[in-house]
Amino acid sequence: MRYGDGLAIDDLGKQLKNLTINSSYASVKVGSTANVDADFDVTVHYTEFMHNTATKITSQTPDKERGSNNTKNYKGQLGKGNSDKNITINAKYGGGVKFD
């Protein structure tokens, strides 16, 4: 997705296999992640990744101790995680990526 009001997915559903989103200058909102078991890989460039407390971050680069960096990568799990179900999001600029 390039430009625009952004992308909002209300419910991922339990049948999710793979989801790949590439976004520039638009926000990405993924709702209803509480009942989903999946792995995720989110990369943001000049924007941010916002998530709920149920989102488990297993790795973050650069780590918080290294200070500011324009590109950040977050890997982790929703629910119990599931390597057969993957969410990959690459976002540049815009309103960021949000997991509800």
C-alpha positions as CSV (number, residue, x, y, z in Angstrom):
1,M,0.0,0.0,0.0
2,R,1.3,3.4,-0.9
3,Y,-0.1,6.6,0.5
4,G,-3.8,6.9,1.5
5,D,-5.7,6.6,4.7
6,G,-4.0,3.3,5.7
7,L,-5.0,-0.3,6.0
8,A,-7.1,-1.7,8.8
9,I,-7.7,-5.4,9.3
10,D,-10.4,-5.9,11.9
11,D,-10.0,-9.6,12.5
12,L,-7.2,-11.9,11.4
13,G,-9.3,-15.0,12.1
14,K,-8.0,-18.4,13.2
15,Q,-7.6,-19.6,9.6
16,L,-4.7,-17.2,8.9
17,K,-1.7,-18.9,7.2
18,N,0.5,-16.0,6.0
19,L,0.0,-12.3,5.8
20,T,2.5,-10.0,4.1
21,I,2.1,-6.2,4.0
22,N,4.4,-3.6,2.5
23,S,3.3,0.0,3.3
24,S,4.7,3.4,2.5
25,Y,3.2,6.7,3.8
26,A,0.2,4.9,5.3
27,S,-0.7,3.3,8.6
28,V,-1.3,-0.4,9.2
29,K,-3.7,-1.5,11.9
30,V,-4.2,-5.1,12.8
31,G,-7.1,-5.6,15.1
32,S,-8.2,-8.6,17.2
33,T,-4.9,-10.3,17.7
34,A,-5.8,-11.7,21.1
35,N,-7.2,-15.0,19.7
36,V,-4.5,-15.6,17.1
37,D,-1.4,-17.8,17.5
38,A,1.2,-16.7,14.9
39,D,4.8,-15.5,14.6
40,F,5.5,-12.0,13.3
41,D,8.3,-10.0,11.8
42,V,7.7,-6.2,11.7
43,T,10.2,-3.7,10.2
44,V,9.5,0.0,10.5
45,H,11.5,2.8,8.9
46,Y,10.9,6.4,10.2
47,T,7.8,5.3,12.0
48,E,6.8,3.1,15.0
49,F,5.4,-0.2,16.0
50,M,2.7,-0.1,18.7
51,H,1.4,-3.3,20.3
52,N,-0.8,-4.6,23.1
53,T,0.5,-6.4,26.2
54,A,-0.5,-9.8,24.7
55,T,2.2,-9.3,22.0
56,K,5.4,-11.0,22.9
57,I,8.5,-9.4,21.5
58,T,11.3,-12.1,21.2
59,S,13.9,-9.9,19.5
60,Q,14.2,-6.2,18.7
61,T,17.0,-4.6,16.7
62,P,18.5,-2.3,17.4
63,D,18.0,-3.0,21.1
64,K,16.9,-0.2,23.4
65,E,20.4,0.3,24.8
66,R,21.8,1.3,21.5
67,G,19.8,4.5,21.2
68,S,18.0,6.0,18.3
69,N,17.9,4.4,14.9
70,N,15.6,5.1,11.9
71,T,15.0,1.5,11.1
72,K,13.8,-1.0,13.7
73,N,12.9,-4.7,13.5
74,Y,10.6,-6.6,15.9
75,K,10.1,-10.3,15.9
76,G,7.8,-12.2,18.2
77,Q,4.6,-14.0,18.8
78,L,0.9,-13.4,19.0
79,G,-0.7,-15.7,21.5
80,K,1.3,-18.9,21.8
81,G,3.1,-18.3,18.4
82,N,3.0,-20.7,15.5
83,S,5.8,-21.0,12.9
84,D,3.2,-22.2,10.3
85,K,1.4,-18.9,10.6
86,N,3.5,-15.8,9.7
87,I,2.8,-12.1,9.7
88,T,5.4,-10.0,7.9
89,I,5.0,-6.2,7.8
90,N,7.3,-3.6,6.3
91,A,6.3,0.0,6.9
92,K,8.0,3.2,5.8
93,Y,7.0,6.6,7.1
94,G,3.3,7.1,7.7
95,G,1.3,6.4,10.8
96,G,3.1,3.3,11.9
97,V,2.1,-0.3,12.6
98,K,-0.4,-1.1,15.4
99,F,-1.5,-4.5,16.8
100,D,-4.6,-4.3,18.9
